Amino acid sequence: MSRHQGRALLAIAIAMLSIFSRCPKQPFVKYHQMSQQSFHFSPDVIINFEVDGEGPRPLLMLHGFGASLESWKDIQPYLRTNFRVYALDLKGHGLSSKPHDNKYSPQDQADIVTAFIKNRQLTDVVLVGHSYGGGVALLAFLRLSEHTEHNPVSTMILIDSASYPQPLPFFCRQPSTTSIE
């Protein structure tokens, strides 16, 4: 890095600090302690989830790719009075299992979500999915429609959702060969 580039980066950093130091601070939000639990999909796949809320309807929240159930923490306090909120860490994310089994496709994730809904005997579910989680939610809804007379999912909310078949980006696919030996 040249001396000129170093000074330019320093100037940018000082300007950013100046701007952000003047921004109003967000109020401290005290989060309600949620009940952390686990769902055993298989011997190798354990799904972390949290449950909160006093409402009669279950609300199942699925995060996006590379995220976790922590994505929903800011809005959960607003939902807990009207819903029983279930926030899942999808397989390979957050505190859920990360086995080396190459079963991380949206279809594989939908199988887990479907099994979770059946295992917990949830009905009249509001299924919320963001980005990758939206694609998983849509597939889970379709699977439940195929295999049950009455779909336990009554409402879906898809936020910036994947909704058609797409190959995973190259950096998400597991390499079939190792380049370093």
C-alpha positions in Angstrom: 0.0 0.0 0.0 1.4 3.4 -0.9 1.7 6.3 1.4 -1.1 8.1 -0.5 -3.5 5.1 -0.2 -2.8 4.8 3.5 -3.6 8.4 4.1 -6.8 8.1 2.0 -7.9 5.0 4.1 -7.2 6.9 7.3 -9.2 9.9 6.2 -12.2 7.6 5.3 -12.0 5.9 8.7 -11.9 9.2 10.6 -14.9 10.5 8.5 -16.9 7.3 9.3 -16.1 7.6 13.0 -17.2 11.2 12.9 -20.5 10.3 11.2 -21.4 7.4 13.4 -20.5 9.1 16.6 -23.2 11.7 15.9 -25.9 9.0 15.1 -28.5 8.7 17.8 -28.0 5.6 20.0 -30.7 2.9 19.7 -32.5 2.3 23.0 -31.5 -0.8 24.9 -34.0 -3.6 24.3 -34.2 -6.1 27.1 -34.9 -9.5 25.5 -37.3 -11.9 27.2 -35.4 -15.2 28.0 -36.6 -17.8 25.6 -36.7 -21.5 26.2 -33.9 -23.1 24.2 -34.7 -26.7 23.1 -33.6 -29.3 20.6 -35.4 -31.5 18.1 -33.7 -34.8 17.2 -34.4 -35.3 13.5 -32.0 -38.2 13.3 -29.1 -39.5 15.3 -26.7 -37.1 13.5 -29.1 -34.1 13.1 -30.2 -32.2 16.1 -32.0 -28.9 15.4 -31.7 -26.1 17.9 -34.9 -24.0 18.5 -36.4 -21.6 20.9 -39.9 -21.2 22.0 -41.5 -18.1 23.4 -45.0 -16.5 23.7 -48.3 -16.9 25.3 -50.5 -16.7 22.2 -52.8 -19.5 20.9 -51.3 -19.8 17.4 -47.9 -21.2 16.6 -45.6 -19.0 14.5 -42.7 -20.8 13.1 -39.8 -18.6 11.9 -37.1 -19.8 9.4 -34.0 -17.6 8.9 -32.0 -17.0 5.7 -28.8 -18.6 4.5 -25.8 -18.0 6.8 -28.0 -16.7 9.6 -29.5 -18.2 12.7 -32.6 -17.9 14.9 -30.9 -14.8 16.3 -32.1 -13.0 13.2 -35.6 -12.8 14.7 -34.7 -11.5 18.2 -35.6 -7.8 17.4 -39.2 -8.6 16.5 -40.0 -11.5 18.9 -41.0 -9.2 21.8 -43.8 -7.8 19.5 -45.1 -11.3 18.7 -45.0 -13.1 22.0 -48.4 -11.8 23.2 -50.3 -13.0 20.2 -48.3 -16.1 19.2 -46.4 -19.1 20.5 -43.2 -18.3 18.6 -40.9 -21.1 17.4 -37.5 -19.9 16.0 -35.4 -22.7 14.4 -31.8 -22.8 13.6 -31.8 -24.7 10.3 -29.4 -27.6 9.9 -25.9 -26.3 9.5 -26.7 -23.0 11.0 -26.5 -21.5 14.5 -26.4 -24.1 17.2 -27.9 -26.9 15.1 -25.9 -29.9 13.9 -23.5 -29.6 11.1 -22.8 -33.2 9.9 -20.7 -34.0 6.8 -23.6 -35.7 5.0 -24.1 -33.4 2.0 -27.8 -33.1 2.8 -28.2 -29.3 3.0 -30.5 -28.6 0.1 -33.7 -26.7 0.6 -35.5 -30.0 0.1 -33.5 -31.6 2.9 -34.2 -28.6 5.1 -37.9 -28.8 4.3 -38.0 -32.5 5.4 -36.6 -31.4 8.8 -39.2 -28.5 9.1 -42.0 -30.9 8.1 -40.9 -33.4 10.7 -40.6 -30.7 13.3 -44.2 -29.5 12.7 -45.5 -33.1 12.9 -43.4 -33.9 15.9 -44.7 -30.9 17.8 -48.2 -31.6 16.6 -48.6 -28.0 15.5 -51.8 -26.8 13.8 -53.0 -23.5 12.3 -49.3 -22.6 11.9 -48.1 -19.2 10.6 -44.9 -20.2 8.7 -42.5 -17.3 8.2 -39.4 -17.6 6.0 -36.7 -15.1 5.1 -34.6 -15.5 1.9 -33.4 -19.1 1.9 -35.7 -19.9 4.8 -38.6 -18.7 2.6 -37.7 -21.3 0.0 -37.5 -23.9 2.7 -40.9 -22.8 4.1 -42.5 -23.0 0.6 -41.2 -26.6 0.1 -42.3 -27.6 3.6 -45.8 -26.3 2.9 -46.0 -28.2 -0.4 -44.7 -31.4 1.3 -47.3 -31.1 4.0 -50.0 -30.5 1.4 -49.0 -33.7 -0.4 -48.9 -35.9 2.7 -51.7 -34.8 4.9 -55.4 -34.3 4.4 -55.4 -31.0 6.3 -52.3 -28.9 6.0 -51.2 -27.7 9.5 -49.8 -24.6 7.9 -52.7 -22.1 7.5 -50.7 -18.9 6.7 -47.3 -18.3 5.1 -45.2 -15.1 5.1 -42.3 -15.1 2.7 -39.8 -12.3 3.0 -37.5 -11.7 0.1 -37.9 -15.4 -0.6 -36.3 -17.9 -3.0 -39.2 -19.4 -4.7 -38.0 -21.4 -7.7 -35.3 -24.0 -8.2 -31.9 -22.5 -8.1 -28.5 -24.1 -7.9 -26.5 -23.2 -4.8 -23.8 -20.6 -5.4 -20.4 -22.2 -6.1 -19.0 -21.2 -2.7 -21.8 -23.1 -0.9 -21.2 -26.4 -2.7 -18.9 -28.8 -1.0 -15.9 -29.5 -3.2 -15.7 -33.0 -4.4 -11.9 -33.0 -4.4 -9.4 -31.5 -2.1 -6.9 -29.1 -3.7 -4.4 -29.3 -0.9 -2.9 -32.6 0.1 
